[in-house]
Amino acid sequence: MFLRSFRLLRILRILKRGGKKISMIFNTFVITLHTLVNIGSLLLLILYIYAVVGMFVLGKVKRNGIINDYINFENIGNAFMTLFVITTGDSWNAI
């Protein structure tokens, strides 16, 4: 416990030395947080639209191979999961 307090003091000392720079970086992050929320909500809206379209077009595809209980377009939750797998690049070419 005693050594941990020294580690914490070391971090505080670093923050004290570079306080203006770290404060400027933190303030920049706080200012851009609103924009990041807008971009994230736009991405979720696009995923929702494609999930609904995928449910209508690909909802009746038979399950075999990579199309299993989790990766399919039968309901909105599985459609979101499938689109998330595709957008992150996790074996998207097999789907």
C-alpha positions in Angstrom: 0.0 0.0 0.0 2.9 2.3 0.8 4.5 1.7 -2.6 1.3 2.3 -4.4 1.0 5.8 -2.9 4.5 6.6 -4.4 3.2 5.4 -7.8 0.3 7.7 -7.5 2.5 10.6 -6.5 4.7 9.9 -9.5 1.7 10.3 -11.8 0.7 13.5 -10.0 4.2 14.9 -10.4 4.1 14.2 -14.2 0.8 15.9 -14.4 2.1 18.9 -12.5 5.1 19.2 -14.8 3.2 19.0 -18.1 0.0 20.4 -16.7 -0.6 23.0 -19.4 -0.1 20.5 -22.3 -2.2 17.8 -20.7 -4.9 20.3 -19.8 -4.9 21.5 -23.4 -5.2 17.9 -24.7 -8.0 17.2 -22.3 -9.9 20.4 -23.2 -9.6 19.6 -26.9 -11.0 16.1 -26.2 -13.9 17.6 -24.3 -14.7 20.1 -27.0 -14.7 17.4 -29.7 -16.7 15.0 -27.6 -20.0 16.5 -28.9 -18.9 16.0 -32.5 -17.9 12.4 -31.8 -21.4 11.7 -30.4 -23.0 13.2 -33.5 -20.8 11.0 -35.7 -21.5 7.9 -33.6 -25.3 8.5 -33.7 -25.1 9.0 -37.5 -23.3 5.6 -37.8 -25.9 3.9 -35.6 -28.7 5.4 -37.8 -27.0 4.1 -41.0 -26.6 0.6 -39.3 -30.3 0.7 -38.3 -31.4 1.5 -41.9 -29.2 -1.3 -43.3 -30.4 -3.7 -40.6 -34.0 -3.1 -41.5 -33.3 -3.4 -45.3 -31.3 -6.6 -44.6 -34.2 -8.1 -42.6 -36.6 -7.5 -45.5 -34.2 -8.7 -48.2 -32.2 -11.4 -46.4 -34.5 -12.5 -43.6 -35.4 -15.9 -45.2 -31.9 -17.1 -46.1 -31.3 -20.7 -44.9 -28.8 -21.2 -42.2 -25.7 -23.0 -43.3 -21.9 -22.5 -42.7 -21.3 -19.0 -41.6 -25.0 -18.0 -41.4 -25.8 -19.5 -38.0 -27.9 -18.7 -35.0 -26.1 -15.4 -34.3 -25.0 -14.2 -37.8 -28.2 -13.8 -39.7 -30.9 -11.2 -40.6 -33.9 -12.9 -39.0 -34.5 -10.2 -36.3 -33.1 -6.7 -35.5 -30.6 -7.8 -32.9 -29.0 -10.4 -35.1 -29.1 -8.0 -38.0 -27.2 -5.4 -35.9 -24.7 -8.1 -34.9 -24.1 -9.2 -38.5 -23.6 -5.7 -39.6 -21.2 -5.0 -36.7 -19.2 -8.1 -37.8 -19.1 -6.8 -41.3 -18.1 -3.3 -40.4 -15.3 -4.4 -38.0 -13.9 -6.7 -40.8 -14.2 -9.9 -38.7 -14.5 -12.5 -41.5 -16.8 -10.2 -43.5 -15.8 -11.8 -46.8 -17.2 -15.2 -45.7 -20.6 -13.6 -45.0 
